[in-house]
């Protein structure tokens, strides 16, 4: 029998039979549902609750923690027992923790791989991430140790590579610094001795280059710029290649970029007016004669006299310096001039003839005489180069250099008959003297007090001075090489006040009073060889000398100067 025929037969049944059947059906279903609600406590929500549980389990499996949290919230809203809820929460937290640990392990594994590959910066970043995630993981400590060891190995390898390159490129300063690091950290490296040898060779080549450049510059400065300009350019260009110092380059630039010639008195009545009109690289040419002026030098301007002895610039001793060079001036030059004070001043404060206050100037064939105070005073970082000049009959010191960064270079300069010292250095000043003569000064030929910038003296004479020929007190770095120190009243060479890094090589110290060479206790002489010390009164060499404390020395605490000599 087909379904259609069956339906048709049922449709023929009385209506009341159908009604009774439906009532009985719904009643039975109601009883069944009521019994289930009574038995489970969930009632009609059981089917929905099972769906929520399934949702929770699926979310945990997929590690969709946000959806798992929502399912757990719904289960709690459905009134599930606390025990079941606690179990599901445990499952949720365990899943989260498992995923977190897997993430940490993954990051740590990547960090380990980066360390193995030498990608130390990447490893550093990954370890930082892992430490932020899990500070309690013991693996991180071990990896940190491996990372530092890797960095040390890389640093050592980089140091060797950098040092090799610096030596190959002859970058002496960089090579010295890297060699010092290697000496401190890798003195046992297989290439350490080789690098030391190569550095020594580089230092010798550099010293030879500097010495040759100095000889070339000295030769160039001794030539007449008007008559030997081409030869001077060749010499200076070669010197710049060997030693491209600022001083050498500035000299070369001045030679190759000369400006106008301003003539006094032909074009300008006074030197001051000519200087006012001058610009950088101009030359002010001054005819023979006596000019009573005080001059403020201009940057890059050269002041040249017609005759070194007969072109004289004079200014009253009580009014000021003859020449002033201020800090804004760099590269001024004076040549073939006589500079002097007029009159006599015995005040406690006195002017020098040449005052260099922070600027830079070169004096070539210049005589400075009759200064009320110092002949040449250099302070506040001033820089002076003086060649073939004289500083005579000063009321205080011939050349006085004071303060850190203040520096002089004296080549073939005579300082004689100055009331106090021929040349002195104070409070960190530094200098270089070559071929100079410091003679018949009232006190010391050369005095260096607390000079820390380095002092080098070569081929100089210190004779007939009223105290000692050379005195170094509290200096750091002082070289006395091939000098003659003789016939000084109270001694030849005195090194005191814990001076350090002093070198004494091939000097002749002879005929001095009291003692030839005096080395106070606790001074450091790093090299002493080839010196001839003889015929000195008393001890020839007095080592570990102990002197009474004489207190601070005041360079101005001396008697007033004598009247100036009469020409």
C-alpha positions as CSV (number, residue, x, y, z in Angstrom):
1,X,0.0,0.0,0.0
2,X,1.4,3.4,-1.0
3,X,1.7,6.4,1.3
4,X,-0.7,8.3,-0.7
5,X,-3.4,5.7,-0.4
6,X,-2.7,5.5,3.3
7,X,-3.1,9.2,3.7
8,X,-6.3,9.1,1.8
9,X,-7.8,6.4,4.0
10,X,-6.8,8.4,7.2
11,X,-8.4,11.5,5.8
12,X,-11.7,9.5,5.7
13,X,-11.6,8.8,9.5
14,X,-13.8,10.9,11.7
15,X,-12.4,14.3,12.9
16,X,-12.8,13.5,16.5
17,X,-10.5,10.5,16.3
18,X,-7.7,12.8,15.1
19,X,-8.3,15.3,17.8
20,X,-8.2,12.6,20.5
21,X,-5.0,11.2,19.0
22,X,-3.2,14.6,19.1
23,X,-4.2,15.3,22.7
24,X,-2.8,11.9,23.8
25,X,0.4,12.5,21.8
26,X,1.2,15.9,23.3
27,X,0.3,14.7,26.8
28,X,2.7,11.8,26.5
29,X,5.5,14.1,25.2
30,X,4.9,16.5,28.1
31,X,5.2,13.7,30.6
32,X,8.4,12.5,29.0
33,X,10.0,15.9,29.1
34,X,8.9,16.6,32.6
35,X,10.5,13.3,33.7
36,X,13.8,14.2,32.1
37,X,13.9,17.6,33.6
38,X,13.3,16.1,37.0
39,X,16.1,13.6,36.5
40,X,18.9,15.8,35.2
41,X,18.3,19.3,36.8
42,X,19.0,20.9,33.4
43,X,15.7,20.3,31.8
44,X,15.3,21.5,28.2
45,X,18.8,23.2,28.3
46,X,20.6,19.8,28.2
47,X,20.8,19.7,24.4
48,X,22.0,23.3,24.3
49,X,24.5,22.7,27.1
50,X,26.1,19.8,25.2
51,X,26.5,22.1,22.3
52,X,28.3,24.7,24.5
53,X,30.6,22.0,25.9
54,X,31.4,20.9,22.3
55,X,32.1,24.5,21.4
56,X,34.4,24.8,24.4
57,X,36.3,21.7,23.5
58,X,36.6,22.7,19.9
59,X,37.9,26.2,20.9
60,X,40.5,24.6,23.2
61,X,41.6,22.2,20.4
62,X,42.0,25.1,18.0
63,X,43.7,27.3,20.7
64,X,41.0,29.9,20.2
65,X,41.2,31.1,23.8
66,X,38.8,34.0,23.2
67,X,36.0,31.6,22.0
68,X,36.9,29.1,24.8
69,X,36.4,31.9,27.3
70,X,33.0,32.7,25.8
71,X,31.9,29.1,25.9
72,X,33.0,28.8,29.5
73,X,31.0,32.0,30.3
74,X,27.9,30.5,28.7
75,X,28.3,27.2,30.7
76,X,28.6,29.2,33.8
77,X,25.4,31.2,32.9
78,X,23.6,27.8,32.3
79,X,24.2,27.0,35.9
80,X,26.7,24.2,35.5
81,X,28.1,22.8,38.7
82,X,31.2,24.5,40.2
83,X,33.2,21.3,40.0
84,X,32.6,21.0,36.2
85,X,33.4,24.7,35.7
86,X,36.6,24.4,37.7
87,X,37.6,21.4,35.5
88,X,37.0,23.3,32.3
89,X,38.9,26.3,33.6
90,X,41.9,24.0,34.4
91,X,41.7,22.7,30.8
92,X,41.7,26.3,29.5
93,X,44.7,27.4,31.6
94,X,46.6,24.2,30.8
95,X,46.1,24.8,27.1
96,X,47.2,28.4,27.3
97,X,50.3,27.5,29.3
98,X,51.1,24.7,26.9
99,X,50.9,27.2,23.9
100,X,53.0,29.8,25.8
101,X,55.7,27.3,26.6
102,X,55.8,26.2,23.0
103,X,56.2,29.9,21.9
104,X,59.0,30.4,24.4
105,X,60.7,27.2,23.2
106,X,60.3,28.4,19.6
107,X,61.9,31.8,20.3
108,X,64.7,30.1,22.3
109,X,65.3,27.7,19.5
110,X,65.6,30.5,17.0
111,X,68.0,32.4,19.4
112,X,70.1,29.2,19.7
113,X,70.2,28.9,15.9
114,X,71.2,32.6,15.5
115,X,74.1,32.1,17.9
116,X,75.2,29.1,16.0
117,X,75.1,31.0,12.8
118,X,77.0,34.0,14.3
119,X,74.0,36.3,13.9
120,X,74.6,37.8,17.4
121,X,72.4,40.9,17.0
122,X,69.5,38.7,16.0
123,X,70.1,36.4,18.9
124,X,70.2,39.4,21.2
125,X,66.8,40.5,20.0
126,X,65.3,37.0,20.3
127,X,66.7,36.5,23.8
128,X,65.2,39.8,24.8
129,X,61.8,38.7,23.6
130,X,62.2,35.3,25.4
131,X,63.2,37.0,28.7
132,X,60.2,39.3,28.5
133,X,58.0,36.2,28.0
134,X,59.5,33.9,30.6
135,X,62.2,35.2,33.0
136,X,62.1,31.8,34.9
137,X,63.3,29.7,32.0
138,X,66.7,28.2,32.9
139,X,67.7,27.9,29.3
140,X,67.9,31.6,28.9
141,X,70.9,31.8,31.3
142,X,72.9,29.3,29.3
143,X,72.1,31.1,26.1
144,X,73.2,34.4,27.6
145,X,76.5,32.9,28.4
146,X,76.8,31.5,24.8
147,X,75.9,34.9,23.4
148,X,78.6,36.7,25.4
149,X,81.1,34.1,24.4
150,X,80.1,34.5,20.8
151,X,80.4,38.3,21.1
152,X,83.9,37.9,22.6
153,X,85.0,35.6,19.8
154,X,83.5,38.0,17.3
155,X,85.1,41.0,19.0
156,X,88.5,39.3,19.0
157,X,88.2,38.4,15.4
158,X,87.1,42.0,14.5
159,X,89.9,43.4,16.5
160,X,92.5,41.4,14.6
161,X,90.8,42.3,11.3
162,X,90.7,46.1,12.2
163,X,94.3,46.1,13.4
164,X,95.5,44.4,10.2
165,X,93.7,47.0,8.1
166,X,95.0,50.0,10.2
167,X,98.6,48.7,9.8
168,X,98.0,48.1,6.1
169,X,96.6,51.6,5.6
170,X,99.3,53.1,7.8
171,X,96.8,54.8,10.1
172,X,99.2,55.1,13.0
173,X,96.8,56.6,15.6
174,X,94.1,53.9,15.1
175,X,96.8,51.1,15.0
176,X,98.1,52.3,18.4
177,X,94.7,52.3,20.0
178,X,93.8,48.9,18.7
179,X,97.2,47.5,19.7
180,X,96.6,48.8,23.2
181,X,93.3,46.9,23.3
182,X,94.9,43.8,22.0
183,X,97.7,44.1,24.6
184,X,95.0,44.2,27.4
185,X,92.7,41.5,26.0
186,X,94.6,39.2,23.6
187,X,98.3,39.4,24.5
188,X,98.5,35.6,23.9
189,X,97.1,35.8,20.3
190,X,99.3,34.1,17.7
191,X,99.7,37.4,15.7
192,X,100.4,39.6,18.7
193,X,104.2,39.7,18.3
194,X,103.9,40.2,14.5
195,X,101.5,43.2,15.1
196,X,103.9,44.7,17.6
197,X,106.8,44.5,15.1
198,X,104.7,46.0,12.3
199,X,103.5,48.8,14.6
200,X,107.1,49.6,15.5
201,X,108.1,49.7,11.8
202,X,105.1,52.0,11.1
203,X,106.1,54.3,14.0
204,X,109.6,54.6,12.7
205,X,108.5,55.4,9.2
206,X,106.1,58.0,10.6
207,X,108.9,59.5,12.7
208,X,111.2,59.6,9.7
209,X,108.5,61.3,7.6
210,X,107.9,64.0,10.3
211,X,111.6,64.6,10.7
212,X,112.0,65.0,7.0
213,X,109.0,67.3,6.7
214,X,110.4,69.4,9.5
215,X,113.8,69.7,7.7
216,X,112.0,70.7,4.5
217,X,109.9,73.3,6.2
218,X,112.9,74.7,8.0
219,X,114.8,75.0,4.7
220,X,111.8,76.6,3.1
221,X,111.5,79.2,5.8
222,X,115.2,80.1,5.5
223,X,114.8,81.0,1.9
224,X,113.8,84.5,0.7
225,X,110.2,84.3,-0.6
226,X,110.8,87.0,-3.2
227,X,113.8,85.4,-4.7
228,X,113.2,81.7,-4.1
229,X,109.4,81.4,-4.3
230,X,109.4,78.4,-6.8
231,X,111.9,76.5,-4.7
232,X,109.9,77.2,-1.5
233,X,106.7,75.9,-3.1
234,X,108.4,72.6,-4.0
235,X,109.8,72.1,-0.5
236,X,106.6,73.0,1.3
237,X,104.5,70.8,-1.1
238,X,106.7,67.8,-0.3
239,X,106.6,68.6,3.4
240,X,102.8,68.7,3.3
241,X,102.7,65.2,1.7
242,X,104.8,63.8,4.6
243,X,103.1,65.8,7.4
244,X,99.8,67.3,6.4
245,X,99.6,69.2,9.7
246,X,97.4,72.3,10.0
247,X,100.5,74.5,10.3
248,X,102.2,73.1,7.1
249,X,99.0,73.3,5.1
250,X,98.3,76.8,6.2
251,X,101.9,77.8,5.1
252,X,101.3,76.2,1.7
253,X,98.0,77.9,1.3
254,X,99.5,81.3,2.1
255,X,102.2,80.7,-0.6
256,X,99.7,79.7,-3.3
257,X,97.1,82.4,-2.6
258,X,99.0,85.7,-2.1
259,X,96.9,88.8,-2.3
260,X,97.9,92.5,-2.5
261,X,101.0,94.3,-1.4
262,X,100.2,97.3,0.8
263,X,103.3,99.6,1.1
264,X,104.2,101.8,4.1
265,X,104.8,104.7,3.9
266,X,104.4,104.9,0.1
267,X,100.7,103.9,0.1
268,X,99.8,104.2,3.8
269,X,101.2,106.7,6.3
270,X,101.1,104.2,9.2
271,X,101.4,100.5,9.6
272,X,98.1,100.5,11.5
273,X,96.2,102.0,8.6
274,X,97.7,99.5,6.2
275,X,96.6,96.6,8.5
276,X,93.1,98.1,8.7
277,X,92.9,98.0,5.0
278,X,94.4,94.5,4.6
279,X,92.5,91.4,3.9
280,X,93.5,87.7,4.3
281,X,96.6,86.8,2.2
282,X,97.6,90.4,1.8
283,X,101.1,91.6,2.6
284,X,101.9,94.8,4.4
285,X,105.4,95.8,3.3
286,X,107.2,98.3,5.6
287,X,110.2,100.4,4.5
288,X,113.2,101.0,6.8
289,X,112.6,103.4,9.6
290,X,111.3,103.8,13.2
291,X,107.5,103.5,13.6
292,X,106.0,104.3,17.0
293,X,102.8,102.2,16.9
294,X,100.9,99.4,18.7
295,X,99.5,96.9,16.2
296,X,96.6,94.5,16.2
297,X,97.4,91.7,13.7
298,X,94.8,90.6,11.2
299,X,93.9,87.0,10.3
300,X,96.1,85.7,7.5
301,X,97.9,89.0,6.9
302,X,101.7,89.1,6.6
303,X,103.7,92.1,8.0
304,X,107.2,92.3,6.4
305,X,110.0,94.8,7.0
306,X,112.5,95.9,4.4
307,X,115.4,95.2,6.8
308,X,115.4,93.1,9.9
309,X,117.6,95.5,11.9
310,X,116.5,98.8,10.4
311,X,112.7,98.4,10.3
312,X,111.9,99.1,13.9
313,X,108.5,99.3,15.6
314,X,108.4,100.7,19.1
315,X,105.7,101.5,21.6
316,X,105.9,103.0,25.1
317,X,106.5,100.3,27.8
318,X,103.8,101.7,30.1
319,X,101.0,101.7,27.4
320,X,100.8,98.3,26.0
321,X,102.3,95.6,23.7
322,X,103.8,96.4,20.3
323,X,102.1,93.4,18.7
324,X,98.9,91.8,19.8
325,X,97.4,88.6,18.4
326,X,93.9,87.8,19.6
327,X,92.1,84.4,19.5
328,X,90.2,85.3,16.2
329,X,93.6,85.6,14.4
330,X,95.1,82.5,13.0
331,X,97.9,82.5,10.5
332,X,99.3,86.0,10.9
333,X,103.0,86.4,10.0
334,X,105.7,88.9,10.8
335,X,109.2,88.9,9.2
336,X,112.3,91.0,9.1
337,X,111.4,93.3,11.9
338,X,112.7,94.7,15.2
339,X,110.1,95.1,17.9
340,X,110.8,96.9,21.2
341,X,109.5,98.8,24.1
342,X,110.5,102.4,24.7
343,X,111.2,103.6,28.2
344,X,111.3,101.8,31.5
345,X,108.4,100.6,33.7
346,X,108.9,98.9,37.1
347,X,105.3,98.1,37.9
348,X,104.1,94.7,39.1
349,X,101.9,94.4,35.9
350,X,103.9,94.9,32.8
351,X,103.2,94.5,29.1
352,X,105.1,92.1,26.8
353,X,106.4,93.3,23.4
354,X,104.4,90.5,21.6
355,X,101.2,89.3,23.2
356,X,99.6,86.2,21.8
357,X,96.3,85.7,23.5
358,X,94.7,82.6,22.0
359,X,95.7,83.3,18.4
360,X,98.3,82.0,16.1
361,X,101.3,83.8,14.6
362,X,104.7,83.1,12.9
363,X,107.7,85.3,13.5
364,X,110.5,84.9,11.0
365,X,113.8,86.9,11.4
366,X,112.2,89.0,14.1
367,X,114.2,90.6,17.0
368,X,112.2,91.3,20.2
369,X,114.1,93.4,22.7
370,X,113.8,95.7,25.7
371,X,110.4,94.3,26.8
372,X,109.1,95.8,30.0
373,X,107.7,92.4,30.9
374,X,108.1,89.2,28.8
375,X,109.5,89.5,25.4
376,X,106.9,87.2,23.9
377,X,103.9,86.1,26.0
378,X,101.8,83.2,24.9
379,X,98.6,82.3,26.8
380,X,95.0,81.0,26.5
381,X,95.9,78.5,23.8
382,X,98.0,80.8,21.7
383,X,100.4,79.3,19.2
384,X,103.7,80.8,18.1
385,X,106.3,79.6,15.6
386,X,109.5,81.6,15.7
387,X,112.4,81.1,13.3
388,X,115.9,82.6,13.3
389,X,114.8,85.3,15.7
390,X,116.2,86.9,18.9
391,X,114.6,87.8,22.2
392,X,116.9,90.0,24.2
393,X,117.0,92.1,27.4
394,X,113.5,91.5,28.6
395,X,112.4,92.7,32.0
396,X,111.0,89.3,32.8
397,X,111.3,86.2,30.7
398,X,112.3,86.1,27.0
399,X,109.5,83.7,25.9
400,X,106.8,82.8,28.4
401,X,104.2,80.2,27.5
402,X,101.2,79.6,29.9
403,X,98.2,77.4,30.0
404,X,96.9,74.2,28.4
405,X,96.9,74.2,24.6
406,X,99.4,77.1,24.5
407,X,102.4,76.0,22.4
408,X,105.5,77.4,20.8
409,X,107.9,76.2,18.2
410,X,111.3,77.8,18.3
411,X,113.9,77.1,15.6
412,X,117.3,78.7,15.6
413,X,116.1,81.4,18.1
414,X,118.5,83.1,20.6
415,X,117.1,84.2,24.0
416,X,119.8,86.1,25.8
417,X,120.2,88.5,28.7
418,X,116.6,88.4,29.9
419,X,116.3,89.2,33.6
420,X,114.6,86.0,34.5
421,X,114.3,82.9,32.3
422,X,115.2,82.5,28.6
423,X,112.1,80.4,27.8
424,X,109.6,79.1,30.3
425,X,106.5,76.9,30.2
426,X,103.7,77.0,32.9
427,X,100.5,75.1,33.7
428,X,100.3,72.6,30.9
429,X,101.9,74.5,28.1
430,X,104.1,72.7,25.6
431,X,106.7,73.3,23.0
432,X,109.5,72.3,20.6
433,X,112.9,73.9,20.5
434,X,115.6,73.1,17.9
435,X,118.9,74.7,17.3
436,X,118.3,77.4,19.8
437,X,120.7,79.2,22.1
438,X,119.6,80.2,25.6
439,X,122.5,82.3,27.0
440,X,123.3,84.6,29.9
441,X,119.8,84.8,31.3
442,X,119.4,86.0,34.9
443,X,117.9,82.7,36.1
444,X,117.3,79.5,34.1
445,X,117.9,79.0,30.4
446,X,114.8,76.8,30.0
447,X,112.2,76.4,32.8
448,X,109.2,74.0,32.5
449,X,106.7,74.0,35.4
450,X,103.8,71.5,35.3
451,X,104.1,71.2,31.5
452,X,101.8,68.3,30.5
453,X,101.5,68.8,26.7
454,X,105.0,67.5,25.9
455,X,108.3,69.3,25.6
456,X,111.0,68.4,23.1
457,X,114.4,70.1,22.9
458,X,117.0,69.2,20.3
459,X,120.4,70.5,19.4
460,X,120.2,73.5,21.7
461,X,122.8,75.4,23.8
462,X,122.2,76.4,27.4
463,X,125.2,78.4,28.6
464,X,126.2,81.0,31.3
465,X,122.7,81.3,32.8
466,X,122.4,82.6,36.4
467,X,120.8,79.4,37.8
468,X,120.6,76.1,35.9
469,X,120.7,75.5,32.2
470,X,117.5,73.4,32.1
471,X,114.9,72.8,34.8
472,X,111.9,70.5,34.5
473,X,109.5,70.5,37.4
474,X,106.4,68.4,37.4
475,X,106.4,67.8,33.7
476,X,104.9,64.9,31.8
477,X,106.9,64.2,28.7
478,X,110.2,66.0,28.3
479,X,112.9,65.2,25.8
480,X,116.4,66.7,25.9
481,X,118.4,65.4,22.9
482,X,121.9,66.4,21.7
483,X,122.1,69.6,23.7
484,X,125.0,71.4,25.2
485,X,124.5,72.5,28.8
486,X,127.6,74.2,30.1
487,X,129.0,76.8,32.5
488,X,125.6,77.6,34.2
489,X,126.1,79.0,37.7
490,X,124.1,76.6,39.9
491,X,123.9,73.4,37.8
492,X,123.4,71.9,34.4
493,X,120.1,69.9,34.2
494,X,117.5,69.6,37.1
495,X,114.6,67.2,36.9
496,X,112.3,67.4,39.9
497,X,108.7,67.3,41.3
498,X,107.8,63.8,40.1
499,X,108.4,64.6,36.5
500,X,107.5,61.7,34.2
501,X,108.5,60.3,30.8
502,X,111.7,62.2,30.6
503,X,114.3,61.3,28.0
504,X,118.0,62.3,28.1
505,X,120.0,61.3,25.0
506,X,123.5,62.3,23.8
507,X,123.7,65.6,25.8
508,X,127.0,67.2,26.9
509,X,126.6,68.6,30.4
510,X,129.9,70.2,31.4
511,X,131.5,72.8,33.6
512,X,128.3,73.7,35.6
513,X,128.3,74.8,39.2
514,X,127.1,72.6,42.1
515,X,126.2,69.5,39.9
516,X,125.8,68.4,36.4
517,X,122.6,66.3,36.3
518,X,120.3,66.4,39.3
519,X,117.4,63.9,39.5
520,X,115.1,64.4,42.4
521,X,113.7,61.2,44.1
522,X,110.6,59.8,42.3
523,X,111.2,61.4,38.9
524,X,110.8,59.0,35.9
525,X,113.6,59.0,33.3
526,X,112.5,56.5,30.7
527,X,115.6,56.7,28.6
528,X,119.1,57.9,29.4
529,X,121.9,57.1,27.1
530,X,125.0,58.6,25.4
531,X,125.2,61.6,27.7
532,X,128.6,63.1,28.5
533,X,128.7,64.6,32.0
534,X,132.0,66.0,33.2
535,X,133.9,68.8,34.8
536,X,130.9,70.0,36.9
537,X,131.6,71.4,40.3
538,X,130.5,68.9,43.0
539,X,128.6,65.8,41.8
540,X,128.5,64.9,38.2
541,X,125.2,63.0,38.6
542,X,123.0,63.4,41.7
543,X,120.3,60.7,41.7
544,X,117.4,60.4,44.2
545,X,118.1,63.9,45.4
546,X,115.9,65.2,48.2
547,X,115.2,68.9,48.4
548,X,113.3,70.9,51.1
549,X,109.8,72.0,50.2
550,X,110.1,75.4,48.6
551,X,106.4,76.1,48.3
552,X,104.7,77.4,45.2
553,X,106.8,79.4,42.7
554,X,105.3,82.6,41.5
555,X,106.6,83.6,38.1
556,X,106.0,87.3,38.9
557,X,107.7,87.3,42.3
558,X,111.0,88.8,41.1
559,X,112.8,92.1,41.3
560,X,112.0,94.9,38.8
561,X,114.0,94.9,35.5
562,X,117.2,96.9,35.0
563,X,117.2,100.0,32.7
564,X,117.1,99.0,29.1
565,X,120.5,98.9,27.4
566,X,121.5,101.8,25.2
567,X,121.9,101.1,21.5
